Structure formats: structure tokens, C-alpha cells
Amino acid sequence: MNELLGIAERLAREAGVIALKGRRSGDLGTSTKSSPTDMVTKYDKLCEKLIVDGISSARPHDAIVGEEGANKPGSTGIEWHIDPIDGTTNFVFDQPNWSVSIGVRDADGPLVGAVYVPVLDEMFTASRGGGSYRNGTPIAPRDVTSVSDALVATGFSYDPAARSRHGRTVASMVGNIRDLRRLGAASVDICFVACGRLDAYVEGGLNSWDIMAAQLVATEAGCTVSDFAGGPVVPAEVIASSPAIHGGIIDLFARASKESS
């Protein structure tokens, strides 16, 4: 695990430095993918190539899955999940909440993860059974016991109809929590739950590369991460929260979903 985490951390930082310099240059080479709001830049592609090449050099027989098309089979049982820029819209609009996320899994689930937030120069890391850290310092969620005191984050689909449905749901939730945030990058949101900057995060319709690293950061920090019903987390359904309020967040989200349907 130390070897894997070292590779993930090194490549996340290298890619993040390149992306941040590119953002400051102003020449982003932006285009769209699944919808007019689903953007990709030349730095998404450049950083994914850098990461894939780095993994392939150090671990040539591992599998790799990346947001921008990387799909390399492997024979070791180790699989890397890469989001070269999570929060591309934030990246394009020069908002600070975007990251480079690299997660590694084996047959038992997430094994190591590194989420680097270049604008903040913060590296979140975790390994299975080894705890979670921000720039080398252990982290933990906020000790919150009431849903009404919870600062909750969410995200929205690129699909307009799905975004509208989810908007109605979170509007139904907002009167029962401290407040709502929409920061724009799943990996950053989940890491912020892990370190107490948020108390819960709820979103659906994600992909493995969005959550692979961050969910390990959260669970190793002491958070609870599940699907919408409290079962094992899947990218399509993610609730990450401080443990004492997890059941309450699940119940509130279920009621709000029903009310808004």
C-alpha cells in the first residue's frame, strides 16, 4: 500500500501543478462532451495522459480506468481510477474547488487514495486501515449530532431534467438543515466532509473515478459512506456524512425525494 499511495500522491501533485499552471495561462482548449455544460479542457486530457503514463511505467500490469477514456486491462487485481480534473467547470471558471483524484482498488474495494486540490495546495490521502490525512496531518469529521445543525453539500447532473428533479429535492431539505452548499467537485466535497468543513454530502449519478479516492479518505477519517438506503456506496448513489447524523440524512433525503417527485 505504501508503494501504491506514493505513486498516487506523486502523480496527483504533478498533474495538479501542470493543470494549475495551465489555468493561469488562460489557454484552456475547452470543448464539451455529454451536454453543453459538460466541459473538458486540454488539461483534462494532458493530465490523464501524464497519470496513465506514470502508472504504466511504475506498475505496467495494473488496470487503469480514467474519465477521459483511459481503459487499460490488467492482470494484478489492482485497478486505478483517475479523474484528472474533478470539477472542470470550476477549473474553467477559475473557481478554487477542483482536484486531481487518483484511487486504487482491489477485490475488497478501495485500497489507497490521493485527492490533490491545487489552488489550496492540499493533499488528502488515505490507505485502507491506515487513516486519513491532509498534508500529512490526521483528519476527522466534525462532531455533529443533529441533522438540523448539519452543513450539507450536493452536486447536480449535467442532464437538465435530472438537475431539476434534484433541485426540487434539495430545496425540500434546506429548511431542515443548517444550510446547503454546492461546491462543484465530488471528490473535494467528500474530502471536506472528512475534515469537518462540511457535515454531509449527497449526490447521485457519479462515476467510479469521482469517488474512489475520496470515499476512502472519508471512511478512514471516521465518516460513514453509503448509498441512499444505507447500503454499500455505489457511484449512482452517494451519501457521506459524520457518523452520528448519517441515518438522519438518509431519512431526510428520502422524505425530500418523495415530496419533490
Number of C-alpha atoms within 10 A of each C-alpha: 13 10 9 19 20 15 18 28 22 15 26 30 22 17 25 26 19 15 25 16 12 14 17 10 9 10 11 17 11 13 12 11 9 9 10 10 14 14 18 21 20 15 25 24 17 16 25 25 18 17 25 23 14 16 20 15 10 12 15 16 17 18 23 22 19 23 19 17 11 16 14 16 14 15 10 12 12 20 23 29 26 30 29 32 30 26 24 23 19 17 25 17 9 15 14 15 22 30 33 32 34 31 33 27 20 13 9 6 13 24 24 31 31 34 32 31 25 23 16 11 13 16 21 30 33 29 24 17 11 14 18 30 23 19 13 11 9 15 24 22 24 20 12 17 15 14 20 16 14 22 21 26 26 23 22 19 18 15 13 12 10 13 14 12 15 22 18 15 21 21 14 18 21 16 11 14 16 14 14 19 13 13 17 22 20 30 31 25 27 33 33 23 28 34 24 20 15 23 30 31 26 25 20 19 14 17 17 18 24 28 30 29 33 33 28 32 36 30 26 23 24 20 28 23 26 21 19 23 15 17 11 11 18 19 17 13 19 27 26 32 34 29 20 15 22 23 16 15 28 20 15 20 20 15 14 19 19 11 12 14 9
